[in-house]
Amino acid sequence: MLGLLAPAFAAGTIIRIHPPPPIAPPPKVAQAPSSNIIYLRRCPPGGCAVHAGQIDDSRTQTSSIAAGDVTIGQFTQPAQVWTDLVQCVKDTYAPYGVVVTDVDPGNVPHFENIVGGSPTDLRSDIPNAGGVAPFTCDEIPNAITYTFDVYGPDALSLCWTASQETAHAFGLEHELLQADPMTYIGGSLPKRFRDIDATCGEYTARACMCPARPTQNSYRMIVGLFGPGAPSPPTVMITSPADGKSVQPGFPIAVAATDDVRVDHVELYIDGTLAGSAAMEPYDFTAPDLALGAHTIEARAIDVQGTPASAMIGVTSVPPCTQTKGCEGTDVCVQGVCIPGPKQPGGLGAICQMNDECLSMNCADGGEPLKHCVATCDLGTKGVCPLGFSCVPDGATGACWPAPEGGCCDAGGSPRGPALLAAGLLVLVLRRRR
């Protein structure tokens, strides 16, 4: 067996055992896991006694990766940190048929994660490890894994480590997916097992240790082993237009949807009738022509387990706007449709780096570092952009861009803006930011 280590961020370095790649095992018939219980064992003041042995057995506290009969020191963090850690691990495994507990299940098969002490309590060759686990590319029945008390009162880092180490005992290895517990890469806390085919590796890509898999999908592996857990709906909201707003024919609709595992797709309904579907972000739609009057817009997000969630708003369809009338508040008129204007964060003309910084989900540049939120316009039609903007080429169509005169908004205040425009931006094809 080999030990896979979680990054010890409190210690500042990473130590990992480097064995040769394991030989591919012969094909076998899928079978139920040995247990679906994960026991988080908090080491008391006297520590957690562990016996060395060739085969892991959590029922007798026997560990295959212990250097000998050892004692893992006390978990010294406050009670609230422990409570938060346990809840976080429960939430991480909620999509699966797994029971996470900090109550000793006794003499029944279970997986155990010992929490406490330092890595050298277990063995001397892993002084900077945040956690460690045995690993064989397959489930290790009754495996004992470890999360060391090296993060201080940081429940989310402890949760990340405990989730990773327990999953190593299920046959999962490290992967280059920042939002997944199986990663070494920081950020995106709390991390959740994702339904994404990820490249294996720590900080750089490498071949997966298990020859049968060119990539690793942590969600598919865990749900394949334990089955699904209780349904957990995604979160969804309609970010534009606002509830109660007046809209024009062909108005844009923007939806934000997230899920701990993955959103499978988003459906758009208008007055109860399906009007569109999107399987990938951004979840943006263009409304069909609607009769004048009140309408109901509903966005339904469905996750990979088929669990739905919905959000609804009401809008009123009105005639197309003009540059002098028809828009409310700080909205401006672009080709007969009111959109957020330059006085709104992320509105038309706002400085941006990425599409998701714009309410239009369209960030374009006319030569670094000048980038602005834009809206599509018809190059052949005069007056389609609001005051202070010009319709300039953007691929096969046009985009409303801050005019050379500037002064329309803060977005036009970049020192390079007027110079670039005067130098010929009107014939420059804008590049969308990816």
C-alpha positions as CSV (number, residue, x, y, z in Angstrom):
1,M,0.0,0.0,0.0
2,L,1.1,3.5,-0.5
3,G,0.4,6.6,1.5
4,L,-1.3,9.6,-0.2
5,L,-0.8,12.9,1.6
6,A,-2.9,16.0,1.8
7,P,-1.1,19.3,1.6
8,A,-0.1,20.7,5.0
9,F,-0.7,24.4,4.4
10,A,0.0,25.3,8.1
11,A,3.4,23.7,7.7
12,G,4.0,25.3,4.3
13,T,5.4,22.3,2.4
14,I,4.1,19.1,0.9
15,I,5.6,15.6,1.4
16,R,4.3,12.7,-0.6
17,I,5.4,9.0,-0.9
18,H,6.5,8.1,-4.5
19,P,5.9,4.4,-5.2
20,P,6.0,2.8,-8.7
21,P,2.6,2.8,-10.4
22,P,0.5,-0.1,-9.3
23,I,-0.1,-3.0,-11.6
24,A,-3.6,-3.1,-13.1
25,P,-5.7,-5.6,-11.2
26,P,-7.7,-8.2,-13.1
27,P,-11.3,-7.4,-13.9
28,K,-13.8,-8.1,-11.2
29,V,-17.5,-8.1,-10.6
30,A,-18.8,-4.9,-8.9
31,Q,-19.9,-5.5,-5.4
32,A,-21.3,-3.5,-2.5
33,P,-18.8,-1.6,-0.3
34,S,-17.7,-3.2,3.0
35,S,-19.4,-0.4,4.9
36,N,-21.0,3.0,4.3
37,I,-20.0,4.5,7.7
38,I,-17.2,7.1,8.0
39,Y,-16.2,7.6,11.7
40,L,-14.4,10.9,12.5
41,R,-12.4,10.0,15.6
42,R,-11.4,13.0,17.7
43,C,-8.3,12.2,19.7
44,P,-8.8,12.9,23.4
45,P,-6.2,14.3,25.8
46,G,-4.6,10.8,26.1
47,G,-4.4,10.5,22.3
48,C,-5.5,7.8,19.9
49,A,-3.6,4.4,20.2
50,V,-2.9,2.8,16.8
51,H,-1.4,-0.7,16.2
52,A,0.8,-1.5,13.2
53,G,-0.3,-4.3,10.9
54,Q,-0.3,-5.4,7.3
55,I,-4.1,-5.0,6.9
56,D,-6.2,-2.1,8.0
57,D,-8.9,-2.8,10.5
58,S,-10.6,0.1,12.2
59,R,-12.4,-2.3,14.6
60,T,-9.1,-3.2,16.2
61,Q,-7.3,0.1,15.5
62,T,-4.8,-1.6,13.2
63,S,-3.2,0.6,10.5
64,S,-1.2,-0.6,7.5
65,I,0.8,2.7,7.3
66,A,1.7,3.2,11.0
67,A,5.5,2.9,11.7
68,G,4.7,0.8,14.8
69,D,2.4,0.8,17.8
70,V,2.0,4.6,18.2
71,T,-0.3,7.2,19.8
72,I,-1.7,10.1,17.8
73,G,-1.8,13.2,19.9
74,Q,-4.8,15.1,21.1
75,F,-7.0,17.3,18.8
76,T,-6.5,20.6,20.5
77,Q,-8.9,22.9,18.7
78,P,-12.1,24.3,20.4
79,A,-15.3,22.4,20.4
80,Q,-16.9,24.7,17.8
81,V,-14.1,23.9,15.3
82,W,-14.9,20.2,15.8
83,T,-18.6,20.7,15.3
84,D,-18.0,22.7,12.2
85,L,-15.5,20.1,10.9
86,V,-18.0,17.3,11.4
87,Q,-20.8,19.2,9.7
88,C,-18.7,20.1,6.8
89,V,-17.6,16.5,6.1
90,K,-21.3,15.5,6.4
91,D,-22.2,18.1,3.8
92,T,-19.4,17.0,1.5
93,Y,-20.7,13.4,1.6
94,A,-24.4,14.4,1.6
95,P,-25.0,13.5,-2.1
96,Y,-24.0,9.9,-1.4
97,G,-25.3,6.9,0.5
98,V,-22.7,7.5,3.3
99,V,-23.2,8.0,7.0
100,V,-20.7,10.4,8.6
101,T,-20.5,10.3,12.4
102,D,-18.3,11.2,15.3
103,V,-19.8,8.5,17.5
104,D,-17.8,5.3,17.7
105,P,-19.8,2.7,15.7
106,G,-18.1,-0.1,17.7
107,N,-17.3,-3.5,16.4
108,V,-18.9,-3.1,13.0
109,P,-17.2,-2.5,9.7
110,H,-16.5,1.2,9.1
111,F,-14.0,3.6,7.7
112,E,-12.2,5.7,10.3
113,N,-10.5,9.1,10.0
114,I,-8.3,9.8,13.1
115,V,-8.1,13.6,13.7
116,G,-5.4,15.0,15.9
117,G,-1.7,15.0,16.7
118,S,1.1,15.6,14.2
119,P,2.3,13.6,11.2
120,T,5.4,12.4,13.1
121,D,3.2,10.8,15.7
122,L,2.4,8.2,13.0
123,R,5.8,7.9,11.2
124,S,9.0,10.0,10.9
125,D,9.1,10.3,7.1
126,I,6.1,12.6,6.6
127,P,6.9,15.6,8.8
128,N,5.0,18.2,6.8
129,A,1.8,16.2,5.9
130,G,-1.6,17.5,6.7
131,G,-3.1,14.1,6.3
132,V,-2.3,10.6,5.1
133,A,-4.1,7.5,3.9
134,P,-3.4,4.0,2.5
135,F,-4.2,3.6,-1.2
136,T,-4.6,0.7,-3.6
137,C,-6.8,2.1,-6.6
138,D,-9.7,0.3,-4.9
139,E,-11.8,0.3,-1.7
140,I,-9.8,-0.7,1.4
141,P,-12.3,-2.2,3.8
142,N,-12.1,-0.8,7.4
143,A,-9.3,1.6,6.3
144,I,-7.9,4.0,8.9
145,T,-6.9,7.4,7.5
146,Y,-5.5,10.5,9.3
147,T,-6.1,14.3,9.5
148,F,-3.4,16.0,11.6
149,D,-3.9,18.9,13.9
150,V,-1.7,21.3,11.9
151,Y,-4.2,23.8,10.6
152,G,-5.2,25.6,13.8
153,P,-8.9,26.5,14.2
154,D,-9.5,26.2,10.4
155,A,-12.5,23.9,10.1
156,L,-12.7,24.2,6.3
157,S,-9.0,23.1,5.8
158,L,-9.5,20.3,8.2
159,C,-12.7,19.3,6.3
160,W,-10.8,19.4,3.0
161,T,-8.1,17.1,4.4
162,A,-10.5,14.7,6.1
163,S,-12.7,14.4,2.9
164,Q,-9.6,13.8,0.8
165,E,-8.1,11.2,3.1
166,T,-11.3,9.2,3.5
167,A,-11.8,9.2,-0.3
168,H,-8.3,7.8,-0.8
169,A,-9.5,4.7,1.0
170,F,-12.2,4.4,-1.6
171,G,-9.6,4.4,-4.4
172,L,-9.5,8.1,-5.4
173,E,-6.2,9.8,-6.0
174,H,-5.2,13.5,-6.4
175,E,-6.5,15.6,-9.2
176,L,-6.1,19.0,-10.7
177,L,-9.5,20.4,-10.0
178,Q,-9.4,23.3,-7.6
179,A,-13.0,23.0,-6.3
180,D,-12.7,19.3,-5.5
181,P,-11.4,17.8,-2.2
182,M,-9.0,15.5,-4.2
183,T,-6.9,18.5,-5.2
184,Y,-3.7,20.0,-3.7
185,I,-4.7,23.4,-5.1
186,G,-6.0,26.0,-2.6
187,G,-9.1,28.2,-2.9
188,S,-12.8,27.4,-3.4
189,L,-13.5,26.3,0.2
190,P,-15.5,24.3,1.1
191,K,-14.6,21.8,-1.6
192,R,-17.0,19.3,-3.0
193,F,-16.7,16.1,-5.1
194,R,-17.5,17.2,-8.7
195,D,-19.0,15.5,-11.7
196,I,-16.1,16.5,-13.9
197,D,-13.5,14.3,-15.6
198,A,-10.4,15.8,-14.1
199,T,-6.7,15.3,-14.9
200,C,-4.7,13.5,-12.2
201,G,-1.9,15.3,-10.5
202,E,-0.9,17.5,-7.5
203,Y,0.3,20.9,-8.9
204,T,1.0,19.7,-12.4
205,A,-0.6,17.1,-14.6
206,R,0.5,13.5,-14.6
207,A,-0.8,10.1,-15.6
208,C,-3.2,8.7,-13.2
209,M,-1.7,6.0,-10.9
210,C,-4.4,3.6,-11.7
211,P,-4.0,2.4,-15.3
212,A,-7.6,1.8,-15.9
213,R,-8.5,5.5,-15.7
214,P,-7.1,8.2,-17.9
215,T,-8.9,10.8,-15.8
216,Q,-10.8,10.8,-12.5
217,N,-14.4,11.8,-11.8
218,S,-14.7,11.9,-8.0
219,Y,-18.5,12.1,-8.0
220,R,-19.0,9.2,-10.3
221,M,-16.6,7.0,-8.4
222,I,-18.2,7.7,-5.0
223,V,-21.8,7.5,-6.2
224,G,-20.9,4.3,-8.0
225,L,-19.5,2.8,-4.8
226,F,-22.2,4.0,-2.3
227,G,-25.1,5.1,-4.4
228,P,-26.9,8.5,-4.2
229,G,-27.8,10.1,-0.9
230,A,-30.7,12.3,0.0
231,P,-31.6,14.8,-2.9
232,S,-30.0,18.2,-2.4
233,P,-31.4,20.8,-4.8
234,P,-29.2,23.4,-6.6
235,T,-29.6,27.1,-6.0
236,V,-31.0,29.2,-8.8
237,M,-31.9,32.9,-9.3
238,I,-32.9,35.1,-12.2
239,T,-30.3,37.9,-12.2
240,S,-31.8,39.9,-15.1
241,P,-34.4,41.3,-15.6
242,A,-35.5,42.3,-12.1
243,D,-38.8,41.2,-10.7
244,G,-41.6,43.6,-11.8
245,K,-39.6,45.2,-14.6
246,S,-41.0,46.4,-17.9
247,V,-39.4,44.6,-20.8
248,Q,-39.3,44.9,-24.6
249,P,-39.6,42.2,-27.3
250,G,-36.4,40.1,-27.4
251,F,-35.2,41.1,-24.0
252,P,-32.3,39.1,-22.5
253,I,-32.8,36.8,-19.5
254,A,-29.8,35.8,-17.3
255,V,-29.9,33.0,-14.8
256,A,-27.3,32.0,-12.1
257,A,-27.4,28.4,-11.0
258,T,-24.9,26.4,-8.8
259,D,-24.8,23.0,-7.2
260,D,-22.4,21.2,-4.9
261,V,-21.8,18.5,-7.6
262,R,-22.9,20.0,-10.9
263,V,-25.9,21.6,-12.6
264,D,-27.0,19.4,-15.4
265,H,-29.0,22.0,-17.2
266,V,-31.3,25.0,-16.8
267,E,-34.7,25.3,-18.3
268,L,-36.6,28.6,-19.0
269,Y,-40.4,28.8,-18.8
270,I,-42.5,31.7,-19.8
271,D,-46.1,31.6,-18.6
272,G,-45.6,27.9,-17.9
273,T,-44.4,27.0,-21.4
274,L,-40.8,25.8,-22.1
275,A,-39.0,28.6,-23.9
276,G,-35.4,27.4,-23.8
277,S,-32.8,25.2,-22.2
278,A,-29.0,25.6,-21.6
279,A,-26.6,22.9,-20.5
280,M,-23.6,25.1,-19.9
281,E,-22.8,28.4,-18.3
282,P,-23.6,31.2,-18.9
283,Y,-27.3,30.4,-18.6
284,D,-28.4,33.2,-20.9
285,F,-31.6,33.3,-22.9
286,T,-33.4,35.7,-25.3
287,A,-37.1,36.0,-24.7
288,P,-39.4,35.3,-27.6
289,D,-41.9,38.0,-28.7
290,L,-44.5,38.3,-26.1
291,A,-47.9,39.9,-26.1
292,L,-48.1,43.3,-24.3
293,G,-48.9,42.9,-20.7
294,A,-47.9,40.8,-17.7
295,H,-45.9,37.6,-17.9
296,T,-44.3,35.1,-15.6
297,I,-40.7,33.9,-16.0
298,E,-39.5,30.7,-14.3
299,A,-36.0,29.3,-14.3
300,R,-35.6,25.7,-13.3
301,A,-32.1,24.3,-12.5
302,I,-31.7,20.5,-12.5
303,D,-28.7,18.8,-11.0
304,V,-27.0,15.6,-12.0
305,Q,-29.2,13.6,-9.7
306,G,-32.3,15.0,-11.3
307,T,-33.2,17.3,-8.4
308,P,-34.8,20.5,-9.5
309,A,-35.0,24.0,-8.0
310,S,-36.8,27.0,-9.5
311,A,-37.0,30.8,-9.3
312,M,-39.8,33.0,-10.6
313,I,-40.3,36.7,-11.5
314,G,-43.0,38.8,-13.1
315,V,-42.4,41.2,-15.9
316,T,-44.6,43.5,-18.1
317,S,-44.1,43.5,-21.9
318,V,-44.2,47.0,-23.3
319,P,-43.4,48.4,-26.8
320,P,-39.8,48.8,-28.0
321,C,-37.9,51.6,-26.4
322,T,-36.2,54.5,-28.2
323,Q,-33.2,56.6,-27.2
324,T,-35.5,59.2,-25.6
325,K,-38.3,57.1,-24.0
326,G,-39.3,53.7,-22.8
327,C,-36.5,52.9,-20.3
328,E,-36.7,53.1,-16.5
329,G,-34.1,54.4,-14.0
330,T,-30.5,54.0,-15.2
331,D,-31.3,51.6,-18.1
332,V,-30.4,52.6,-21.6
333,C,-32.0,51.6,-25.0
334,V,-30.1,49.3,-27.4
335,Q,-32.0,48.3,-30.5
336,G,-35.4,48.7,-28.9
337,V,-34.5,46.8,-25.7
338,C,-33.7,48.4,-22.3
339,I,-30.5,47.1,-20.7
340,P,-28.5,48.1,-17.6
341,G,-26.7,51.3,-18.4
342,P,-23.2,52.7,-17.5
343,K,-24.3,53.9,-14.1
344,Q,-25.0,50.3,-13.0
345,P,-22.1,48.0,-11.9
346,G,-21.6,45.6,-14.8
347,G,-23.7,47.7,-17.1
348,L,-23.0,48.8,-20.6
349,G,-19.5,50.3,-20.9
350,A,-18.2,49.1,-17.5
351,I,-14.6,48.2,-17.3
352,C,-14.2,44.4,-17.2
353,Q,-11.8,41.5,-17.4
354,M,-14.2,38.5,-17.8
355,N,-17.7,37.9,-19.3
356,D,-19.2,37.2,-15.9
357,E,-18.3,40.7,-14.7
358,C,-20.9,42.1,-17.2
359,L,-24.6,41.9,-16.8
360,S,-24.7,41.3,-20.6
361,M,-22.1,38.5,-20.1
362,N,-20.1,40.0,-22.9
363,C,-16.7,41.6,-22.1
364,A,-14.8,42.7,-25.2
365,D,-11.4,44.5,-25.7
366,G,-10.0,46.8,-28.3
367,G,-6.4,46.3,-27.5
368,E,-5.0,45.7,-24.0
369,P,-5.8,46.8,-21.3
370,L,-9.0,48.5,-22.6
371,K,-11.9,46.1,-22.0
372,H,-15.6,47.0,-21.6
373,C,-19.0,45.4,-21.1
374,V,-20.8,45.6,-24.5
375,A,-24.1,44.8,-26.1
376,T,-24.8,43.5,-29.6
377,C,-25.9,46.0,-32.2
378,D,-26.7,46.1,-35.9
379,L,-23.9,47.8,-37.8
380,G,-26.2,48.8,-40.6
381,T,-28.7,50.7,-38.4
382,K,-28.0,54.2,-37.1
383,G,-28.8,55.3,-33.6
384,V,-29.0,51.7,-32.2
385,C,-26.6,52.5,-29.3
386,P,-27.3,55.0,-26.5
387,L,-25.7,58.5,-26.2
388,G,-21.9,58.1,-25.7
389,F,-21.6,54.8,-27.5
390,S,-20.9,53.8,-31.1
391,C,-21.8,50.5,-32.9
392,V,-18.4,49.0,-33.9
393,P,-17.5,45.7,-35.6
394,D,-17.4,42.7,-33.3
395,G,-16.9,39.6,-35.5
396,A,-19.9,39.1,-37.7
397,T,-22.0,41.6,-35.9
398,G,-21.5,44.8,-33.9
399,A,-21.1,45.9,-30.3
400,C,-22.0,49.2,-28.5
401,W,-18.6,50.6,-27.5
402,P,-17.8,53.9,-25.6
403,A,-17.5,56.6,-28.2
404,P,-14.2,58.4,-28.8
405,E,-15.6,61.5,-27.2
406,G,-15.7,59.7,-23.8
407,G,-17.6,61.3,-21.0
408,C,-20.5,58.8,-21.1
409,C,-19.4,57.0,-18.1
410,D,-16.5,56.0,-15.8
411,A,-15.9,53.1,-18.1
412,G,-14.6,55.5,-20.7
413,G,-12.0,57.0,-18.4
414,S,-9.2,54.7,-19.3
415,P,-6.2,56.8,-20.5
416,R,-5.8,54.5,-23.5
417,G,-9.4,54.6,-24.5
418,P,-9.7,57.8,-26.6
419,A,-6.3,57.2,-28.2
420,L,-7.2,53.7,-29.3
421,L,-10.5,54.7,-30.7
422,A,-9.0,57.7,-32.5
423,A,-6.3,55.4,-34.0
424,G,-8.9,53.3,-35.8
425,L,-10.9,51.2,-33.3
426,L,-14.0,51.7,-35.4
427,V,-12.6,49.2,-37.9
428,L,-11.1,46.9,-35.3
429,V,-12.8,43.6,-34.6
430,L,-13.4,43.4,-30.9
431,R,-12.2,40.2,-29.1
432,R,-14.4,38.6,-26.5
433,R,-12.7,37.7,-23.2
434,R,-12.9,33.9,-22.5
